Amino acid sequence: MRDYHINIFCSQEDSGYIADIPDLPHCSAFGADPEQALAEVLKAKAAWLEAAKAEGKPIPPPSFKPVIYQLSEART
């Protein structure tokens, strides 16, 4: 399975945590804590990939790099 970057952040508005996968449009999940948000977004990722395959839609390669990694690479 492809290794996609996952963002997890606190949402005070939702009183929990949101996890998303930037390379997979609309692939996100909610959890009461970071661990639960991660577990839920991994389920969402599997469902997203399965649905894309079933519908014959292209699956994007992992491409998202957080800015901190891009800055580090620029210095080398």
Stockholm file with secondary structure:
# STOCKHOLM 1.0

chainA/1-76         MRDYHINIFCSQEDSGYIADIPDLPHCSAFGADPEQALAEVLKAKAAWLEAAKAEGKPIPPPSFKPVIYQLSEART
#=GR chainA/1-76 SS CCCCCCEEEEETTTTEEEEECTTSTTCEEEESSHHHHHHHHHHHHHHHHHHHHHTTCCCCCCCCCCHHHHHHHHHC
#=GC SS_cons        CCCCCCEEEEETTTTEEEEECTTSTTCEEEESSHHHHHHHHHHHHHHHHHHHHHTTCCCCCCCCCCHHHHHHHHHC
//
